[in-house]
């Protein structure tokens, strides 16, 4: 924000502030229009923040629901695999246990 004067001889009453999206004169401050302008900008920013928070909540809810559905599908597929091939699962578990046992015993 920059302070500018209308004329070289101008007093404080003729001064005004400028920014990218707002200009305020001393008269605006006296009349209370500055508070109205800032209040409306604050309301606009607040509304945008609330909208973005709501979007974030919705996105998180969708992500969570999708993750829960995928976990249920994977658990169901795993349970089905174990029911169809119990001895194969026992063999895989024994093999993994043997490999982990060998790896742990070589480190000591």
PEJONOR-V626289 format. One record per backbone hydrogen bond with DSSP energy under -1.0 kcal/mol. CO is the residue of the C=O (numbers start at 0). NH is the residue of the N-H. Records with the same first field share a line. If there is no record, write none. Layout:
CO: NH / NH
This chain:
1: 17
3: 15
6: 9
11: 14
14: 25
15: 3
16: 23
17: 1
21: 18
23: 16
24: 28
25: 29
26: 30
27: 32 / 33
31: 35
32: 36
33: 37
34: 38
35: 39
36: 40
37: 41
38: 42
39: 43
40: 44
41: 45
42: 46
43: 47
44: 48
45: 49
46: 50
47: 51
48: 52
49: 53
50: 54
51: 55
52: 56
53: 57
54: 58
55: 59
56: 60
57: 61
58: 62
59: 63
60: 64
61: 65
62: 66
63: 67
64: 68
65: 69
66: 70
67: 71
68: 72
69: 73
70: 74
71: 75
72: 76
73: 77
74: 78
75: 79
76: 80
77: 81
78: 82
79: 83
80: 84
84: 88
85: 89
86: 90
87: 91
88: 92
89: 93
90: 94
91: 95
92: 96
93: 97
94: 98
95: 99
96: 100
97: 101
98: 102
99: 103
100: 104
101: 105
